[in-house]
Amino acid sequence: MSSFAASHLSPSYPDRAAWGTAPKLRAWQQEAFDLYFRREPRDFLTVATPGAGKTTYALRIASELLANGVIRAITIVTPTEHLKRQWADAASKVGISIDPEFKNSQGATSSDYVGVAVTYAAVAMHPALHRARTEARKTLIIFDEVHHAGDAKSWGDGIREAFEPAVRRLQLTGTPFRSDDNPIPFVGYEEDAEGFKRSVSDFSYGYGPALDDGVVRPVIFLAYSGEMKWRTRAGDELAATLGTPLTKDQLSQAWRAALDPKGDWIRQVMEAADRRLTEVRRGVPDAAGLVIATDHETARAYARHLRNISGEGATVVLSDDPGASNKIKQFAASGDRWMVAVRMVSEGVDIPRLCVGVYATSISTPLFFAQAVGRFVRARKRGEMASVFLPSVPTLMGLANEMEVERDHVLNRRPPEDGLDDSLLEDANRKKDNPDVLGDELPFEMMETSATFDRVLFDGGEFGTGAEVGSAEEEDFLGLPGLLEPDQVATLLRKRQSDQQAAKAKKTETGPPAVAPHEQIAELRRELNGLVGAWNHRTGQPHGSIHSELRRACGGPLIAQATAVQIQERIDKIRQWATQRR
C-alpha cells in the first residue's frame, strides 16, 4: 500500500485546499505528521480547531502505517452515523476502503475492506466484539472527536476494553474540554499548579494560529437584543430586555421567549441573517446559511419563516430522520440558501459553503458553542468570512469573545459557573422532540417579542452603537463584504463604528431630542448598564468597580445624577475598551 494517494489528498478534504496550501500538507499537518513519526507513539492526541483538516492528517498517518506494515487494519470511531460515512468517503480517495455500514450483529466485515467506521455508542454496546477484532490484526484506532469517549462512564470503560490491545491509537479533537470527571480513555493527564489533573495533547493547533495561517475563516458575531413580554402560568405578565442585567430566571424566560417561533424576535433576526447571506453571496455565490434549532417542532416552524423571508424552501435535518445524511450531502452539493438543523448535528454537519449561521438554541455550554461555530469556519479560499447571529445573552457574548481560548479537560475541578457546564453535552447532542427548559422556571405563554441590533463581536472586540432593525446603522454591518482578510474586517468594523458614533454625536448636538429628556436619560442608562454587564462577564470585574472606573476616566457624578451627555461619554468609553483587543 503506497502513501502516494494520501499525499495528493487536499489538505481540506472534502473540498479544495485553502489558498496557498495545495498540493502538499498544510504546515500544521506536516509538523504534526513529522512529530508523530519521530516519536512512533502508541497513543497520540492531536487537538486542532474545527475546519483545520484533521481528517486529511489522520489518513496520511494511516496510509504511512499501512505502507510500512506497522498496521494491517483500521477502526475509525465517530460520534455520529453521518460522520462514519464522511470518513469512509474521505478514506476511499486515498485508496483505503472503510466499511461505514458495519454493525455489531455482523461480527465481521468483507475482506474487501481494510477497516470499519463505528460509533462510540456501538462500541460501548459490545466492547468484547471490538476487542476481538482489534486483537485479530495489528490495528490502528482513529478516535474522531475523542472527548465523546467520556460521555458516560460506561462508554469510557467500553472503549478501554475494546481498544486496549490496539497497536496504535490516534486521538483527534477540536474541543477536548469537558466539565465532568469522566476521564477520556487513552488521553494522558498531568497535575497542574492548582493540583488538578489536566489533559495533555501531543500536538495542538488552535483557532488563533489557524486564523493567522488563513486555514479557517474569521467569524463575526452579530448580537441582537430586544424587548420580550410573556405571561406566567399564574397569570402574571412580565417583560425584560435582552442585553441588560437580568436575574437568572428573567434571562431564562426572556431567552425562551426570543426563540419562540410565534414571536417577532426570531423572525426579525432570520430576516437580518438572510440579508447578510445575500450580501455574502455577492462574493461567495454558493454561500449557505444554517439555523441551529432546539427541537423538531421549532425547526419546522423556522423553516416556514425562511420560506416566507427568502422565497425559497429550507432543508430541514432532524435527528430521527433516516435520510438525514443524504439530505446533508445533497445540500452540501447544491446551491440552496438555507438549512435548519436540530442541534444534535452540530458536529455532523460538514458543509464548507456554510457562511452564515443563526444560533437559535438555548444550549450555552462552551463545548457545544465551539462545535456549533465550527460548522462555519472551514475555509475554502483566502478571504472568506463567516457571520453568526445570536441573542445578546452574557454567556454567549463571553464565549464569542473567547473564540481563541484553548481549553483542556480538567478532572476534579471546582463546580463550574452557571451556564458553563458541559456535563449536559450528551443530552444536548441526542434527539430532541420537546423544547428545552432553561432552569427551573414554570411554563409560560409568550406574548410579544421584538429584536434590536445590539453589537458586533470580532477578535475579542465589540463594535456598533445599537440600532433598530432595518436601520441604516444595522445595514452598515449586514452589508460587510463577504470576502475580507481578518485585518480588513477589524479595520472596517472600527471605521463603521467611528462613523456611527460621529453621526450620533452630531445628532445629539444639533437636533432636538426625539424623546422627552427623562426618556432619553433612561434609555442611555439602560444601554450603559447593558454594556457594563457584558464587560463584567468578559473581565470578572464587579459592576460597581466598572462604573467607578468609567467615572474616573470620564469625570462627572454618579450615574443617578449624570446628564445625558455624561452618560453617553461613558458609553463611548466602555465601547472603546471593548474594541481594544485583550
C-alpha positions in Angstrom: 0.0 0.0 0.0 1.6 3.3 -1.1 1.1 6.6 0.6 1.1 8.3 -2.9 -2.7 8.8 -3.0 -2.8 10.2 0.5 -0.1 12.7 -0.4 -2.3 14.1 -3.1 -5.4 14.5 -0.9 -6.5 18.1 -0.5 -5.4 19.5 2.9 -9.0 20.4 3.5 -10.8 17.4 2.0 -13.6 17.0 1.0 -13.2 20.4 -0.6 -10.3 22.0 -2.4 -7.3 23.2 -0.4 -7.3 26.6 1.2 -5.4 29.3 -0.7 -1.6 28.6 -0.8 -1.7 25.1 0.6 -2.1 22.6 -2.3 -0.8 20.2 -3.3 1.2 19.4 -0.1 0.0 19.2 3.5 -0.6 22.4 5.4 2.2 23.5 7.6 0.5 22.3 10.8 -0.4 19.0 9.3 3.1 18.4 8.2 4.5 19.5 11.6 2.2 17.1 13.4 2.8 14.3 10.9 6.6 14.6 11.3 6.3 14.7 15.1 4.2 11.6 15.1 6.8 9.6 13.1 9.7 11.0 15.1 8.1 9.6 18.3 6.4 6.5 16.9 3.9 6.6 19.8 1.3 4.1 20.7 -1.1 6.9 21.7 -1.1 10.4 20.2 -3.6 13.2 20.9 -3.9 15.9 18.2 -6.1 18.9 19.1 -6.8 21.0 16.0 -9.6 23.6 15.6 -12.7 22.6 13.6 -12.1 23.1 9.9 -8.3 22.8 10.1 -8.1 19.4 8.3 -7.8 16.7 10.9 -9.2 14.0 8.5 -6.5 14.6 5.9 -3.8 14.5 8.5 -5.1 11.3 10.1 -5.4 9.5 6.8 -1.9 10.4 5.8 -0.7 8.8 9.0 -2.9 5.7 8.4 -1.5 5.4 4.8 2.0 5.6 6.0 1.5 3.0 8.8 -0.2 0.6 6.3 2.6 1.1 3.8 5.3 0.4 6.4 3.4 -2.7 7.6 3.1 -1.3 11.2 -0.7 -1.9 10.9 -3.0 -4.1 8.8 -6.4 -2.8 9.8 -8.1 0.4 10.8 -11.0 1.2 13.1 -12.4 4.7 13.0 -14.7 5.7 15.9 -17.0 8.7 15.4 -19.8 10.4 17.4 -22.5 10.1 14.7 -23.7 7.8 11.9 -23.2 10.6 9.4 -19.5 11.0 10.3 -18.9 7.3 9.6 -19.9 7.8 6.0 -17.9 11.0 5.8 -14.8 9.2 6.9 -15.4 6.3 4.5 -15.7 8.8 1.6 -12.5 10.5 2.5 -10.6 7.3 3.0 -11.7 6.0 -0.4 -10.0 9.0 -2.0 -6.6 7.7 -0.8 -7.2 4.0 -1.5 -8.3 3.0 2.0 -11.5 1.0 1.9 -13.6 1.5 5.0 -17.0 -0.1 5.8 -19.3 2.6 7.2 -22.2 0.2 7.5 -20.6 -2.3 9.9 -23.0 -3.5 12.6 -22.2 -5.4 15.8 -24.6 -8.1 14.7 -22.3 -8.9 11.7 -19.3 -9.8 13.8 -17.0 -9.4 10.7 -16.9 -7.4 7.5 -16.0 -8.2 4.0 -12.3 -8.9 3.1 -12.6 -6.0 0.6 -12.3 -3.6 3.5 -9.2 -2.5 5.3 -11.3 -1.5 8.3 -14.6 -0.2 9.6 -16.1 3.0 10.9 -18.3 2.7 14.0 -19.8 5.0 16.6 -18.8 5.3 20.2 -22.2 4.1 21.2 -21.9 0.9 19.1 -18.5 0.1 20.7 -19.9 0.6 24.2 -22.7 -1.8 23.5 -20.4 -4.7 22.6 -16.8 -4.0 23.6 -15.8 -7.7 23.6 -16.6 -7.9 19.9 -14.5 -5.0 19.1 -11.7 -6.2 21.3 -11.6 -9.5 19.5 -11.5 -7.7 16.1 -8.6 -5.5 17.4 -6.7 -8.5 18.6 -7.1 -10.4 15.4 -5.0 -8.0 13.3 -2.5 -5.2 14.0 -4.9 -2.3 14.2 -4.8 1.5 14.2 -7.7 3.1 16.1 -8.7 6.6 15.0 -10.8 8.4 17.5 -12.7 11.2 15.9 -13.7 13.9 18.5 -12.3 11.7 21.2 -13.9 13.8 24.0 -17.1 11.8 23.3 -15.4 8.7 24.6 -16.0 10.2 28.1 -19.7 10.9 27.6 -20.6 8.3 30.2 -18.5 6.1 32.5 -19.8 3.0 30.8 -18.7 4.4 27.4 -15.2 5.1 28.7 -15.0 1.6 30.2 -16.2 0.0 27.0 -13.8 2.0 24.8 -10.8 1.0 27.1 -11.8 -2.7 27.0 -12.4 -2.7 23.2 -9.2 -0.9 22.1 -6.6 -1.6 24.8 -4.9 -4.3 22.5 -4.5 -1.8 19.6 -1.0 -1.4 18.1 -1.6 2.3 17.6 -4.3 4.8 18.7 -4.7 8.3 17.2 -6.9 10.6 19.1 -8.4 13.7 17.3 -10.5 16.5 18.7 -11.2 20.1 18.0 -12.7 20.6 21.5 -11.1 18.4 24.2 -12.6 20.1 27.2 -15.4 18.7 29.3 -16.5 19.8 32.8 -17.3 16.3 34.2 -14.9 14.0 35.9 -15.1 11.2 33.3 -11.6 10.7 32.1 -11.2 10.4 28.3 -9.8 6.9 27.5 -6.1 6.8 26.4 -5.6 10.5 27.0 -2.8 11.5 29.3 -3.4 13.8 32.3 -0.8 15.8 34.3 -1.3 17.7 37.6 -1.3 21.4 37.2 -0.2 24.1 39.6 -3.5 24.0 41.4 -3.4 20.3 41.9 -6.0 19.4 39.2 -5.3 16.8 36.6 -5.3 18.4 33.1 -5.4 16.7 29.7 -2.2 16.8 27.8 -2.2 17.0 24.0 0.8 15.8 21.9 0.1 18.5 19.3 -2.2 21.5 19.4 -3.3 23.9 16.7 -5.9 26.4 17.9 -8.3 28.8 16.2 -6.0 31.8 16.6 -3.0 30.3 14.8 -5.3 28.8 12.2 -6.8 32.2 11.5 -3.3 33.7 11.2 -2.4 31.0 8.7 -5.6 31.5 6.6 -6.7 27.9 7.3 -10.0 29.0 8.9 -12.4 31.9 8.3 -12.7 34.9 10.5 -16.0 34.9 12.3 -18.0 38.0 13.2 -20.9 37.6 15.7 -23.9 39.8 15.3 -25.7 40.1 18.6 -29.4 41.1 18.8 -31.2 42.3 21.9 -34.8 43.3 22.2 -38.0 43.5 24.3 -39.7 40.3 25.5 -43.1 40.0 27.1 -44.6 36.8 28.5 -47.3 35.6 30.8 -46.6 33.1 33.6 -48.9 30.2 34.4 -50.0 32.2 37.4 -51.2 34.9 35.0 -48.5 37.4 35.8 -47.4 39.5 32.8 -43.6 40.1 32.8 -41.2 41.9 30.5 -37.5 42.1 30.1 -34.9 43.4 27.7 -32.2 41.0 26.4 -28.7 42.6 26.8 -29.5 44.3 30.1 -28.7 43.0 33.6 -31.3 40.3 34.4 -31.7 37.7 37.1 -31.1 34.1 36.1 -34.9 33.4 35.9 -35.6 36.6 33.9 -32.8 35.8 31.5 -34.0 32.2 31.0 -37.6 33.2 30.3 -36.6 36.1 28.1 -34.3 33.9 26.1 -37.0 31.3 25.6 -39.4 34.0 24.5 -36.9 35.3 22.0 -36.5 31.8 20.4 -40.3 31.2 20.2 -41.2 30.9 16.5 -44.5 32.6 17.2 -42.7 35.9 18.2 -41.2 38.6 16.0 -37.7 38.4 17.5 -36.5 35.2 15.8 -38.3 36.2 12.6 -36.6 39.6 12.5 -33.2 38.0 13.3 -33.6 35.5 10.5 -34.6 38.3 8.1 -31.3 40.1 9.0 -29.4 36.9 8.5 -31.0 36.4 5.1 -30.0 39.9 4.1 -26.5 39.1 5.3 -26.4 35.9 3.3 -27.5 37.8 0.1 -24.5 40.2 0.7 -22.1 37.3 1.2 -23.3 35.6 -1.9 -22.1 38.6 -4.0 -18.5 37.4 -3.4 -19.2 33.7 -2.5 -22.0 32.7 -4.9 -22.7 29.3 -3.3 -22.7 30.6 0.3 -25.3 29.0 2.5 -26.9 29.6 5.9 -27.6 27.2 8.8 -30.1 27.8 11.6 -29.3 25.6 14.7 -32.6 24.9 16.4 -33.5 23.4 19.7 -36.2 20.8 18.8 -38.1 19.3 15.8 -41.2 21.4 16.0 -39.3 24.6 16.3 -37.0 23.6 13.4 -40.0 23.1 11.1 -41.5 26.5 12.2 -38.2 28.2 11.5 -38.1 26.6 8.0 -41.6 28.1 7.3 -40.3 31.6 8.3 -37.3 31.2 6.0 -39.5 30.3 3.0 -41.6 33.4 3.6 -38.4 35.5 4.0 -36.3 34.2 1.2 -38.9 32.8 -1.2 -37.1 29.5 -1.2 -37.7 26.4 0.9 -35.2 25.4 3.6 -33.7 21.9 4.0 -34.7 20.5 7.5 -32.5 17.9 9.1 -34.0 16.1 12.1 -32.3 13.7 14.4 -34.7 10.8 13.8 -34.8 11.1 10.0 -33.1 8.1 8.5 -32.3 10.1 5.4 -30.5 12.9 7.3 -27.1 12.0 5.9 -28.3 12.1 2.4 -30.1 15.4 3.0 -26.8 16.9 4.3 -24.8 15.6 1.4 -27.4 16.9 -1.2 -27.5 20.3 0.5 -23.7 20.5 0.5 -23.6 19.9 -3.2 -26.4 22.2 -4.1 -26.8 26.0 -4.3 -29.7 26.2 -1.9 -29.7 29.0 0.6 -30.8 27.6 4.0 -30.7 24.5 6.2 -32.4 24.2 9.6 -30.9 21.5 11.8 -31.7 20.3 15.3 -28.7 20.9 17.5 -27.6 17.3 17.6 -26.0 17.7 14.2 -23.6 20.4 15.4 -20.6 18.1 14.8 -22.2 16.1 12.0 -22.8 18.9 9.6 -19.7 19.3 7.5 -20.7 21.8 4.7 -17.8 24.1 3.9 -20.1 26.5 2.0 -21.9 27.4 5.2 -21.0 31.1 5.8 -24.0 32.5 7.8 -25.4 31.0 11.0 -28.2 31.7 13.4 -27.6 30.3 16.9 -31.3 29.7 17.8 -30.8 27.2 20.6 -30.7 27.6 24.3 -27.6 25.5 24.9 -24.8 27.7 26.2 -22.0 25.3 27.1 -18.6 26.2 25.8 -18.2 22.8 24.2 -21.5 22.9 22.2 -20.9 26.6 21.3 -17.4 25.8 19.9 -18.7 22.8 17.9 -21.6 24.8 16.5 -19.4 27.8 15.4 -17.0 25.2 14.0 -19.6 24.5 11.3 -18.9 27.9 9.7 -15.1 28.3 9.9 -13.9 25.9 7.3 -12.0 28.0 4.7 -12.0 27.1 1.0 -10.2 30.1 -0.3 -8.5 33.1 1.1 -10.7 35.9 2.3 -14.0 34.1 3.0 -15.5 35.1 6.3 -18.4 33.7 8.5 -21.2 35.5 10.2 -23.1 34.1 13.2 -26.2 35.7 14.6 -27.1 35.2 18.3 -29.1 36.7 21.1 -27.4 39.2 23.5 -27.0 36.7 26.3 -24.0 37.3 28.6 -22.8 33.7 28.4 -22.9 33.7 24.6 -21.2 37.1 24.5 -18.4 35.8 26.6 -18.0 32.6 24.5 -18.0 34.7 21.3 -15.2 36.9 22.8 -13.2 33.9 23.7 -13.0 32.1 20.4 -9.3 31.8 20.6 -9.1 30.4 24.1 -7.8 26.9 24.2 -9.3 24.7 27.0 -8.2 21.3 28.3 -10.2 18.7 30.1 -9.7 19.1 33.8 -10.5 16.4 36.4 -11.8 17.1 39.9 -12.2 20.8 39.3 -14.5 23.1 41.3 -18.2 23.3 40.2 -18.5 25.5 37.0 -20.3 28.8 36.9 -23.9 28.8 35.9 -24.4 28.2 32.2 -20.9 26.9 31.6 -21.4 23.2 32.5 -20.6 20.8 29.6 -21.8 17.8 31.5 -25.1 18.0 29.7 -23.4 17.7 26.3 -24.6 14.1 25.8 -28.2 15.2 26.4 -27.6 18.2 24.1 -26.5 16.1 21.2 -29.2 13.5 21.3 -32.7 13.6 19.8 -34.9 16.4 21.0 -38.7 16.3 20.4 -39.6 18.9 23.0 -38.4 22.5 23.7 -35.7 23.0 26.3 -36.5 24.2 29.7 -33.9 26.7 30.8 -33.5 26.5 34.6 -36.5 25.5 36.7 -39.0 28.2 35.6 -42.6 27.4 35.2 -44.2 27.1 31.7 -45.3 30.4 30.3 -47.0 32.0 27.3 -45.0 34.2 25.0 -47.0 37.4 24.4 -44.7 39.7 22.3 -41.1 39.9 21.2 -39.1 42.3 19.1 -35.5 42.5 18.1 -33.0 45.3 18.2 -29.5 45.2 16.7 -27.0 45.3 19.6 -23.4 45.0 18.5 -20.8 43.0 16.5 -18.2 40.9 18.2 -14.9 40.1 16.4 -11.4 39.2 17.5 -12.1 40.0 21.2 -13.5 43.4 20.4 -17.1 44.8 20.3 -18.4 47.2 17.6 -21.6 49.1 16.9 -23.7 51.6 18.9 -27.0 49.7 18.9 -29.8 50.3 16.3 -33.3 49.5 15.3 -33.8 46.5 13.0 -33.9 47.7 9.4 -32.0 50.9 10.2 -29.0 52.3 8.2 -26.8 51.6 11.2 -27.7 47.9 11.2 -27.2 47.8 7.4 -23.7 49.1 7.9 -22.8 45.8 9.5 -25.1 43.4 7.5 -23.5 44.9 4.3 -19.9 44.0 5.1 -18.3 42.3 2.1 -18.2 38.6 2.2 -14.6 38.4 1.2 -12.2 40.1 3.7 -8.9 39.3 5.4 -9.1 39.3 9.3 -7.2 42.6 9.5 -9.5 44.1 6.9 -12.5 43.0 9.0 -11.2 44.7 12.1 -10.3 47.9 10.2 -13.7 48.1 8.6 -15.6 47.5 11.8 -13.7 50.2 13.6 -14.4 52.7 10.8 -18.1 51.9 10.7 -18.4 52.2 14.5 -16.5 55.5 14.4 -18.8 56.9 11.7 -21.8 55.8 13.7 -20.5 57.5 16.9 -19.7 60.7 15.0 -23.2 60.8 13.4 -24.8 60.1 16.8 -22.8 62.9 18.5 -23.7 65.3 15.7 -27.4 64.5 16.0 -27.2 65.0 19.8 -25.5 68.4 19.4 -27.6 69.8 16.6 -31.0 68.3 16.7 -33.8 68.3 19.4 -34.1 65.0 21.3 -36.5 62.6 19.6 -37.9 61.8 23.1 -38.6 63.5 26.3 -35.4 64.2 28.4 -36.3 61.7 31.1 -36.9 59.0 28.5 -33.6 59.8 26.8 -31.7 59.5 30.0 -33.5 56.3 31.0 -32.6 54.8 27.6 -29.0 55.8 27.9 -28.8 54.3 31.4 -30.2 51.0 30.1 -27.6 51.0 27.3 -24.8 51.7 29.7 -25.9 49.1 32.2 -26.1 46.5 29.5 -22.5 47.3 28.4 -21.4 47.2 32.0 -23.0 43.7 32.4 -21.2 42.5 29.2 -17.9 43.9 30.5 -18.5 42.2 33.8 -18.9 38.8 32.1 -15.8 39.4 30.0 -13.5 40.6 32.7 -15.0 39.4 36.0 -14.9 43.0 37.4 -17.8 43.9 39.7 -20.4 46.2 38.2 -19.7 48.9 40.8 -16.0 48.8 40.0 -16.7 49.2 36.3 -18.9 52.2 36.9 -16.3 53.8 39.2 -13.6 53.3 36.6 -15.8 54.9 34.0 -16.3 57.9 36.3 -12.6 58.3 36.8 -12.0 58.1 33.1 -14.8 60.4 32.0 -15.5 62.6 35.1 -18.9 63.5 36.4 -21.2 62.4 39.2 -22.8 59.1 40.0 -25.0 57.7 37.2 -28.2 58.8 39.1 -27.1 62.4 38.8 -25.3 62.2 35.4 -26.5 64.1 32.4 -27.3 62.5 29.1 -24.0 63.8 27.6 -22.1 62.4 30.6 -23.7 59.0 30.3 -23.1 59.0 26.6 -19.4 59.7 27.2 -19.2 56.6 29.5 -21.0 54.5 26.8 -18.4 55.6 24.3 -15.6 54.9 26.7 -16.7 51.4 27.5 -17.2 50.6 23.8 -13.7 51.9 23.2 -12.4 49.5 25.8 -14.3 46.7 24.1 -12.8 47.4 20.7 -9.3 47.1 22.0 -8.0 43.5 21.9 -7.4 42.0 25.3 
